[in-house]
Amino acid sequence: MAKVDNANEQAAQSDAPAGIEPLAEGPRKYALGLLMVIYVFNFLDRQVVNILAEPIKQDLGIADWQIGALTGTAFALFYTFLGLPIARLAERANRVKIISVAVGVWSMCTMACGLAGGYIQLLLARIGVGVGEAGCTPPAHSLISDYTPAEKRTSAIAFYSMGIPLGSLAGMALGGIIADSYGWRIAFFVAGAPGILLALAAWFTLPEPRRDVAVAKSHDGPSFMDAVRELSKKPAFIWMSLAAAINAWVSYGHISFYGSFYGRNHAEGLSELAAGFNNLFGTQLGALGFLGLALGLLIGIFGAIGTFSGGQIADRWVAKDKRAYAFLPAIVGLVGILPFLVAMITNSTALSFAALAIATLLGSVWYGPIFACAQSLVSSRTRATASAVILFVINLIGLGIGPLIAGAISDGFATQYGEALGVRYSLITVGAIGLLALPCFWLASRTLADDIEG
């Protein structure tokens, strides 16, 4: 144990850029907490459109592939391609200010979604959300790596990544409940407004470790081509990025149509569960409001447990075997197949929710290990770029294509089986394609230890 502790201490010292020390525990907890809350709203604003998909579809008269473009492609194109130049800026500029401006932009564009008079205007507003959110995670990952000792980096990034399930919880629950009572347009206003306050809080209270001029000069990042050459020499980085992209393809393809799946296949069961919930708690939720609350709690709570547990387990396992970065998400991904199939096939709404909760927990474990692995594979001067590159691959394949393809598959099946079975078969098909991540994780594990040490 002493040898492991000494190795971790040496890694922390050698991994930190000259002149930058990890924050003390109190300031570090505050900074990580604020960044995680920002990420919650990042995903709240990103995911709220998913629970609103059916009312938007009915109101605007659009097809499932257009919903897929709205929830994925429109957002992802700009989010993906702007991530790299913003990451390059973050290697040299004030990362706190980049994050603050980004939060303000995506929050205002989220509110603009509620003003859209038609599909094209809504599509443009969603593009604006993608533009803003491109400035969040690469500089945030870079900051967290400076705030935190190397031996705690996986759990710190996993803590930040809890914003994904918690933001999805808030987006689903808030969007469904508000849309149920006031309509889908008001839901966008309520989702976007708090981000303005968060942007101000980040600007004035988050520390930027590179404030010192001397430190900033010593931390000037390498050129983009130098960064690309460094990443290209790490086979594990390439395979982990591809595995993450496939996982994201499945995750985004699924979550974009969960609301449609339950609305079309479990309408009666939702009404019964909503009635029971209202009798128990004295509420007046309709089927959509209850569905948003149920999916939000399910994805948020179980997704957060999976994300946090993944970081904790990986920190302990990686100390003994660097290949754990790949082994852990591969194992839980394989185990999660059965509960997901149960969730899709059963006619019991309650059982479907329970099985989906288990699948969601297991499907959230990969966030911390994959992003922490990316940070560990590169030098400190290339971290924001590494984060942006892996996000580029994840979002181009996962967010950009996942919902669009899932919607197109749903439309295809619907012509023969109807819309209810169409979306069910689409989600199962997308999940089956996700098995391609397993060989990618295995190939990454073959060189992980050497690539990290190199």
SVG drawing of the C-alpha trace seen along z (x, -y; Angstrom):
<svg xmlns="http://www.w3.org/2000/svg" viewBox="-56 -39 63 50">
<polyline fill="none" stroke="black" stroke-width="0.4" points="0.0,0.0 2.9,-2.4 4.3,-1.8 1.0,-2.6 0.6,-5.8 4.2,-6.9 3.6,-6.2 0.4,-8.2 2.1,-11.1 4.9,-11.1 2.4,-11.0 0.5,-13.9 3.7,-16.0 4.9,-15.1 1.5,-15.5 1.0,-19.1 2.1,-21.9 4.9,-24.0 3.7,-26.6 0.2,-25.2 -0.7,-23.3 -4.0,-21.5 -6.5,-23.6 -6.9,-23.2 -9.8,-20.9 -12.4,-23.6 -11.9,-25.7 -11.6,-22.6 -15.0,-21.2 -16.6,-24.6 -15.1,-24.8 -16.0,-21.2 -19.5,-21.7 -20.1,-24.8 -18.8,-23.2 -21.0,-20.2 -24.1,-22.4 -23.1,-24.2 -22.9,-20.8 -26.3,-19.9 -27.8,-22.9 -25.8,-22.0 -27.6,-18.7 -30.9,-20.1 -31.0,-22.6 -29.8,-19.8 -32.2,-17.1 -35.4,-19.0 -36.3,-18.8 -36.5,-15.0 -39.5,-14.9 -41.1,-17.7 -40.6,-15.7 -44.2,-14.4 -46.0,-17.7 -43.6,-19.5 -44.2,-16.8 -47.9,-17.2 -47.9,-21.0 -45.5,-21.4 -46.5,-18.3 -43.1,-16.8 -41.7,-13.3 -39.5,-11.3 -36.4,-11.9 -37.0,-15.7 -37.2,-15.1 -33.9,-13.2 -32.3,-16.2 -33.7,-18.6 -32.5,-16.6 -29.2,-15.5 -27.9,-16.6 -28.7,-20.4 -27.2,-20.6 -24.2,-18.3 -22.8,-19.8 -21.9,-23.1 -21.2,-21.7 -18.8,-19.2 -16.8,-21.4 -16.6,-24.4 -15.3,-22.2 -11.8,-22.0 -11.0,-25.7 -12.5,-26.5 -10.3,-23.9 -7.2,-25.4 -8.2,-28.7 -8.6,-27.1 -5.0,-25.9 -3.8,-29.5 -6.7,-31.8 -8.7,-32.2 -10.8,-29.0 -13.2,-30.5 -14.2,-33.3 -14.7,-30.9 -17.1,-28.8 -19.0,-31.8 -19.6,-33.2 -20.6,-29.7 -23.2,-29.3 -24.8,-32.7 -25.0,-31.9 -26.6,-28.5 -29.1,-29.7 -30.3,-32.5 -30.7,-30.2 -32.7,-27.7 -35.1,-30.5 -35.2,-31.4 -36.6,-27.9 -39.8,-28.9 -40.2,-31.8 -39.8,-29.7 -42.7,-30.2 -41.9,-27.0 -39.6,-24.1 -36.8,-26.0 -36.7,-28.7 -36.6,-26.0 -33.8,-24.2 -31.8,-27.4 -32.3,-28.0 -31.1,-24.5 -28.0,-25.2 -27.4,-28.2 -27.6,-26.0 -24.9,-23.7 -22.7,-26.7 -22.8,-27.8 -22.4,-24.3 -19.3,-23.7 -17.4,-26.0 -18.1,-24.1 -16.5,-20.6 -13.0,-21.0 -12.0,-23.9 -13.9,-22.4 -11.9,-19.1 -8.7,-21.1 -9.6,-23.1 -10.5,-20.0 -7.2,-18.4 -5.4,-21.5 -7.7,-21.7 -7.3,-18.0 -4.3,-15.7 -3.8,-13.1 -4.7,-10.2 -8.2,-11.7 -8.8,-12.8 -11.1,-9.9 -13.5,-10.5 -13.3,-14.3 -14.2,-14.0 -16.9,-11.4 -18.3,-13.9 -18.5,-16.5 -20.0,-14.0 -22.9,-13.5 -24.2,-16.6 -25.2,-14.3 -27.8,-12.2 -28.8,-14.9 -29.3,-17.4 -31.3,-14.7 -33.4,-14.2 -34.1,-17.9 -34.8,-18.3 -37.1,-15.4 -39.0,-16.1 -39.1,-19.9 -40.0,-19.8 -42.7,-17.2 -44.4,-18.8 -44.3,-22.4 -45.4,-21.3 -48.3,-19.4 -49.6,-22.6 -48.3,-25.5 -47.2,-24.0 -43.8,-23.1 -42.8,-26.7 -42.9,-27.8 -40.7,-24.8 -37.9,-26.2 -38.0,-29.5 -37.9,-27.9 -35.0,-25.7 -32.8,-28.5 -33.3,-31.3 -31.2,-30.0 -28.1,-29.7 -27.7,-33.5 -27.1,-33.5 -24.7,-30.5 -22.7,-32.4 -22.2,-35.3 -21.3,-33.0 -18.7,-31.3 -17.2,-34.6 -16.8,-36.1 -16.0,-33.1 -14.3,-30.2 -10.5,-30.3 -8.2,-30.2 -4.9,-28.6 -3.1,-30.2 -3.8,-33.8 -0.1,-34.4 1.6,-35.7 4.7,-33.6 2.6,-30.5 0.5,-31.3 3.6,-31.7 5.0,-28.4 1.7,-26.8 1.4,-27.9 0.0,-24.9 1.6,-23.1 0.4,-23.7 -2.7,-21.9 -0.6,-19.6 1.8,-18.8 -1.3,-17.9 -2.7,-15.7 0.7,-14.0 0.8,-13.3 -2.7,-11.8 -2.0,-9.7 0.9,-8.0 -1.5,-6.6 -3.5,-3.7 -5.4,-3.4 -6.7,-6.9 -8.0,-6.1 -9.8,-2.9 -11.2,-4.4 -12.5,-7.4 -14.3,-5.0 -15.7,-2.9 -17.0,-6.1 -18.5,-7.3 -20.4,-4.0 -21.7,-4.2 -22.8,-7.8 -24.4,-6.8 -26.6,-4.3 -27.2,-6.7 -28.3,-9.7 -30.3,-7.5 -32.1,-6.0 -32.8,-9.0 -34.1,-11.0 -37.0,-8.5 -37.7,-7.2 -40.6,-9.7 -42.0,-8.6 -41.5,-4.9 -43.5,-5.1 -46.1,-7.5 -46.8,-5.1 -46.4,-1.7 -47.5,-2.3 -50.2,-5.0 -52.7,-3.0 -50.1,-2.0 -48.8,-5.6 -52.4,-6.8 -52.8,-4.2 -49.5,-5.0 -50.2,-8.7 -53.6,-8.2 -52.1,-6.2 -49.3,-8.8 -51.9,-11.6 -54.0,-9.8 -50.9,-9.1 -49.4,-12.5 -52.4,-14.7 -51.0,-16.0 -52.7,-16.5 -50.1,-15.3 -51.2,-14.1 -49.6,-11.2 -46.9,-13.5 -46.1,-15.2 -45.8,-11.8 -43.7,-10.4 -41.3,-13.3 -41.0,-13.0 -40.6,-9.2 -37.9,-9.2 -36.2,-12.2 -35.9,-10.5 -35.0,-7.2 -32.3,-8.6 -31.1,-11.1 -30.9,-9.0 -29.7,-5.7 -27.5,-7.5 -25.8,-9.5 -25.2,-6.3 -23.7,-4.7 -21.5,-7.7 -20.3,-8.2 -19.7,-4.5 -17.8,-4.2 -15.4,-6.9 -14.8,-5.4 -14.3,-1.9 -12.0,-3.0 -9.8,-5.1 -9.2,-2.0 -8.8,0.5 -6.6,-1.7 -4.1,-2.0 -3.5,1.7 -4.1,2.1 -4.3,-0.8 -6.3,1.5 -9.3,1.0 -10.1,-2.2 -11.2,0.1 -12.2,3.3 -14.8,1.6 -17.0,0.0 -16.8,3.1 -18.0,5.4 -20.9,3.2 -21.9,2.7 -22.2,6.4 -24.2,7.0 -26.6,4.1 -27.9,5.8 -30.5,8.1 -32.3,5.4 -32.5,3.1 -34.2,5.8 -36.6,6.5 -37.4,2.8 -38.2,2.7 -40.1,6.0 -42.3,6.2 -45.9,5.0 -45.8,4.0 -45.0,0.3 -43.8,0.6 -41.5,3.5 -40.2,1.6 -39.3,-1.4 -37.6,0.9 -35.5,2.7 -34.6,-0.6 -33.4,-1.9 -30.9,1.0 -29.8,0.5 -29.3,-3.2 -27.1,-2.6 -24.9,-0.2 -24.9,-2.4 -23.6,-5.4 -20.5,-3.8 -18.3,-4.6 -18.2,-8.5 -15.6,-8.9 -13.2,-6.1 -13.1,-7.2 -12.7,-10.9 -10.1,-10.4 -8.3,-8.0 -8.1,-10.6 -6.6,-13.1 -4.1,-10.5 -2.9,-9.6 -1.6,-13.1 0.7,-15.7 -0.8,-18.5 -0.4,-20.9 -2.7,-18.9 -5.6,-18.1 -8.2,-20.5 -7.4,-19.4 -7.6,-15.7 -11.0,-16.4 -12.2,-18.2 -11.0,-15.5 -12.7,-12.7 -15.9,-14.9 -15.6,-15.6 -15.7,-11.9 -18.4,-11.2 -20.7,-14.0 -20.1,-13.6 -21.0,-9.9 -23.1,-9.8 -25.1,-13.0 -24.9,-14.0 -25.9,-10.7 -27.5,-8.6 -30.9,-10.4 -31.1,-10.9 -30.5,-7.3 -32.8,-6.1 -35.6,-8.3 -35.0,-7.1 -35.1,-3.4 -38.3,-4.2 -39.9,-5.7 -38.8,-2.7 -40.2,-0.1 -43.4,-2.2 -44.3,-1.8 -44.8,1.9 -45.5,2.3 -47.0,-1.1 -45.4,-3.9 -45.6,-2.1 -43.7,1.0 -41.5,-1.1 -39.9,-3.1 -39.6,0.1 -37.7,2.0 -35.6,-1.0 -34.4,-1.3 -33.6,2.4 -31.7,2.2 -29.6,-0.8 -28.8,1.1 -27.6,4.2 -25.3,2.0 -23.8,0.7 -22.1,4.1 -19.4,2.9 -17.9,1.0 -16.8,4.2 -14.0,5.0 -12.9,1.4 -12.4,1.6 -10.5,4.8 -8.1,3.3 -7.6,0.3 -6.7,2.4 -3.8,4.0 -1.7,0.8 -3.3,-1.3 -0.5,-0.8 2.3,-1.5 0.5,-4.5 -0.1,-6.1 3.4,-5.5 4.8,-6.7"/>
</svg>
